[in-house]
């Protein structure tokens, strides 16, 4: 069996595709080509979606090394199990489901919740960023890592990456109502861990000393990591 694609690093430039025809092929066609013996089709499929798959793995596991290994495991499984794909969902949904399951397997194998290492990117404030924003993002990631996996996964998809509830439900194979309830519970726990994000935690003024409303916070909804949308998320 050809070697599975290597796990990506965040934000690398994409490799050249398979040419114009392959670049225009749909995901299902690429998967069919792979099953039929095309040695390059799966690599093109992975190249096409690796950014989002990596974002899910690294935000869910909160550790780049663990995320790289989980993504590698997931892509090997997808490579080997492509013939069992029935077409009952989108190929992207199928790939995301395999990645989420690989992340959960790693958490179960470790027997603990992941920790969030302080990377060089976290230690060094970007020239484009605000130091307060960088610190807040790190604390959100740490608080997110303390959530149960089911709540963490839906918040990563919905609030950080901008996926609609119905698509998350398809990926996780649960009802849309279950996704909403998990998101609600996760947001409440994050609001308790990060009270500065809770609009009810401190008075807000309009700049002139008069009561105001915090921008970007939906009344009655505990803010979650969606207040800090990650790069690469849907818009």
Secondary structure, DSSP 4 states (H G I P E B T S, - for coil): -PPPPPPPPTTPPPPP-S-HHHHHS-HHHHHHHHHTT-TTHHHHHHHHHHHHHHHHHHHHHS-HHHHHHHHHHHHHHHHHHGGG--SSS-HHHHHHHHHHHHHHHHHHHHTSPPP----HHHHS--TTS-HHHHHHHHHHHHHHHTS-HHHHHHHIIIIIS---HHHHHHHHTS-HHHHHHHHHHHHHHHHHH-GGG-TTSS--B-SSSSB---TT--TTS---GGGGPPTT---
